[in-house]
Amino acid sequence: MSKRDDILTTAERLFDRQGFHGTGIDQIVREAGVTPRTLYRHFPSKEQLVVEVLQQREERFLGRLEHGLDPDAGTEPDRASLFAELESWFSEESDRGCLFLRALAEYGHKDAEITRRVLRHKQRGLEHLYARLEDSHNSPDELRDKAEGLMLIMEGAVALAPVIGGSDAARRARRLADRLLANPPRTDLDRRGA
């Protein structure tokens, strides 16, 4: 592993456990086994390090999400596989809640690049779900409703994982997703009788 990778891995672990403001550069440097100069050569600021940590985490999370959205599972996402991946994420990676939303909470909207990274992550997750649902012969409104519903359910599971445990959160989320996709919400057009 390169020094840059050591810094990213160490920073991600510390940010996840201690928070962004609760983790100092000195601790990252010490635990990564690098000098401050090496860290700043790769990351000119702590905020840039945060952005790159979030980017690294996003790639891993979306890779897991994609694995859970097995394209051979038929026309609907394989919910068992999707939520098994979520449960696996909680046990292997973190059940401390969403690192992206924690970054947004700590930095507020004071750092535009961190805010953009958080918003992009959420949008990419929704796009992955929507793309997988496109094969399911639903109207665009139904696709949007299902993708947004799954995203909200997954976000809820991530938010509740620190409170009720990752395994329980993933199982509850799967049951709710099963109900959502079995009985999709009616669109505004359906409600108006059009």
C-alpha positions as CSV (number, residue, x, y, z in Angstrom):
1,M,0.0,0.0,0.0
2,S,1.3,3.5,-0.9
3,K,1.8,6.2,1.7
4,R,-1.2,8.1,0.1
5,D,-3.4,5.0,0.6
6,D,-2.1,4.6,4.2
7,I,-3.2,8.2,4.9
8,L,-6.6,7.7,3.3
9,T,-7.3,4.4,5.1
10,T,-6.1,5.8,8.5
11,A,-8.1,9.0,8.1
12,E,-11.2,7.2,7.1
13,R,-11.0,4.9,10.1
14,L,-10.4,7.8,12.5
15,F,-13.1,10.1,10.9
16,D,-15.6,7.3,11.2
17,R,-14.8,6.6,14.8
18,Q,-14.1,10.0,16.2
19,G,-15.7,12.5,13.8
20,F,-14.0,14.9,11.4
21,H,-13.4,17.7,13.9
22,G,-12.5,15.2,16.6
23,T,-9.6,13.9,14.5
24,G,-6.5,15.9,14.2
25,I,-3.9,15.9,11.5
26,D,-1.2,14.9,14.2
27,Q,-3.1,11.8,15.0
28,I,-3.6,10.8,11.3
29,V,0.1,11.4,10.7
30,R,1.1,9.3,13.7
31,E,-1.2,6.4,13.0
32,A,-0.5,6.3,9.3
33,G,3.3,6.3,10.0
34,V,4.0,9.3,7.8
35,T,5.4,12.8,8.3
36,P,3.2,15.9,8.1
37,R,5.1,16.9,5.0
38,T,4.1,13.7,3.3
39,L,0.5,14.1,4.2
40,Y,0.4,17.7,2.9
41,R,2.2,16.7,-0.3
42,H,-0.8,14.4,-1.0
43,F,-3.5,16.5,0.6
44,P,-3.0,20.3,0.7
45,S,-5.6,20.7,3.4
46,K,-7.6,18.6,5.9
47,E,-10.8,19.4,3.9
48,Q,-9.2,18.0,0.8
49,L,-8.4,14.9,2.7
50,V,-12.0,14.7,3.9
51,V,-13.2,15.0,0.2
52,E,-10.9,12.2,-0.9
53,V,-11.8,9.9,2.0
54,L,-15.5,10.4,1.1
55,Q,-14.7,9.6,-2.6
56,Q,-12.8,6.4,-1.6
57,R,-15.7,5.4,0.6
58,E,-18.3,6.2,-2.1
59,E,-16.5,3.9,-4.5
60,R,-16.5,1.0,-2.1
61,F,-20.1,1.6,-1.1
62,L,-21.4,1.9,-4.6
63,G,-19.4,-1.2,-5.5
64,R,-21.2,-3.1,-2.8
65,L,-24.5,-1.6,-3.9
66,E,-23.9,-2.7,-7.4
67,H,-23.0,-6.2,-6.2
68,G,-26.3,-6.3,-4.4
69,L,-28.2,-5.2,-7.5
70,D,-27.4,-8.4,-9.3
71,P,-28.3,-7.9,-13.0
72,D,-29.1,-11.6,-13.3
73,A,-31.7,-11.5,-10.7
74,G,-34.6,-10.7,-13.0
75,T,-36.6,-7.5,-13.6
76,E,-36.6,-6.2,-10.1
77,P,-33.5,-5.8,-7.9
78,D,-32.8,-8.9,-5.9
79,R,-33.8,-7.3,-2.6
80,A,-32.4,-10.2,-0.5
81,S,-29.0,-9.7,-2.1
82,L,-29.2,-5.9,-1.9
83,F,-30.0,-5.9,1.8
84,A,-27.6,-8.7,2.5
85,E,-24.9,-6.4,1.1
86,L,-26.1,-3.6,3.3
87,E,-25.9,-5.9,6.3
88,S,-22.5,-7.0,5.3
89,W,-21.4,-3.3,5.0
90,F,-22.6,-2.7,8.5
91,S,-20.6,-5.6,9.9
92,E,-17.5,-5.2,7.8
93,E,-17.3,-1.4,7.3
94,S,-19.3,0.6,9.8
95,D,-22.6,0.7,11.6
96,R,-22.1,4.2,12.9
97,G,-24.4,6.0,10.5
98,C,-23.7,7.7,7.2
99,L,-20.2,9.2,7.1
100,F,-21.3,11.6,4.3
101,L,-24.1,13.0,6.4
102,R,-21.8,13.3,9.4
103,A,-19.4,15.3,7.2
104,L,-22.2,17.6,6.2
105,A,-23.3,17.9,9.8
106,E,-19.8,18.8,11.0
107,Y,-18.9,21.1,8.1
108,G,-22.3,22.5,7.4
109,H,-22.3,24.2,4.1
110,K,-19.1,26.0,4.9
111,D,-17.0,23.9,2.6
112,A,-18.5,23.7,-0.9
113,E,-16.4,20.8,-2.1
114,I,-17.4,18.6,0.8
115,T,-21.1,19.6,0.3
116,R,-20.8,18.7,-3.4
117,R,-19.2,15.4,-2.6
118,V,-22.0,14.5,-0.2
119,L,-24.8,15.5,-2.6
120,R,-23.1,13.7,-5.5
121,H,-22.8,10.5,-3.4
122,K,-26.5,10.5,-2.6
123,Q,-27.4,11.2,-6.3
124,R,-25.1,8.4,-7.5
125,G,-26.8,6.0,-5.2
126,L,-30.2,6.9,-6.5
127,E,-29.0,6.7,-10.1
128,H,-27.7,3.1,-9.4
129,L,-31.1,2.1,-8.1
130,Y,-33.0,3.8,-10.9
131,A,-30.8,2.3,-13.6
132,R,-31.4,-1.2,-12.2
133,L,-35.2,-0.7,-12.0
134,E,-35.4,0.5,-15.6
135,D,-35.6,-3.0,-16.9
136,S,-38.8,-3.6,-14.9
137,H,-41.4,-2.4,-17.4
138,N,-42.7,0.4,-15.1
139,S,-43.6,3.9,-16.1
140,P,-41.1,6.7,-15.4
141,D,-43.1,7.8,-12.4
142,E,-43.2,4.2,-11.0
143,L,-39.5,3.9,-11.5
144,R,-38.8,7.1,-9.7
145,D,-41.1,6.2,-6.9
146,K,-39.5,2.8,-6.4
147,A,-35.9,4.0,-6.7
148,E,-36.6,6.9,-4.2
149,G,-38.5,4.5,-1.9
150,L,-35.6,2.1,-1.9
151,M,-33.1,4.9,-1.3
152,L,-35.1,6.3,1.6
153,I,-35.4,2.8,3.1
154,M,-31.7,2.3,2.8
155,E,-30.9,5.7,4.2
156,G,-33.2,5.0,7.1
157,A,-31.4,1.7,7.8
158,V,-28.0,3.5,7.7
159,A,-29.3,6.2,10.1
160,L,-30.8,3.6,12.5
161,A,-27.9,1.2,12.5
162,P,-26.0,2.9,15.4
163,V,-29.2,2.7,17.5
164,I,-30.6,-0.8,16.7
165,G,-27.6,-2.5,15.2
166,G,-26.7,-3.0,11.6
167,S,-28.1,-6.5,11.2
168,D,-31.5,-5.5,12.6
169,A,-31.6,-2.3,10.6
170,A,-30.9,-4.2,7.3
171,R,-33.5,-6.9,8.1
172,R,-36.2,-4.3,8.9
173,A,-35.3,-2.3,5.8
174,R,-35.6,-5.4,3.6
175,R,-39.1,-6.2,5.0
176,L,-40.2,-2.7,4.3
177,A,-38.7,-2.7,0.8
178,D,-40.5,-6.0,0.1
179,R,-43.8,-4.3,1.0
180,L,-43.0,-1.2,-1.0
181,L,-42.2,-3.1,-4.2
182,A,-45.1,-5.5,-3.8
183,N,-47.5,-2.6,-3.3
184,P,-46.0,0.5,-4.9
185,P,-47.3,3.9,-3.9
186,R,-49.9,5.4,-6.2
187,T,-48.7,8.3,-8.4
188,D,-50.4,11.7,-8.4
189,L,-52.1,10.7,-11.7
190,D,-53.5,7.6,-10.1
191,R,-54.9,9.6,-7.2
192,R,-56.6,12.1,-9.5
193,G,-58.2,9.2,-11.5
194,A,-56.4,10.1,-14.8
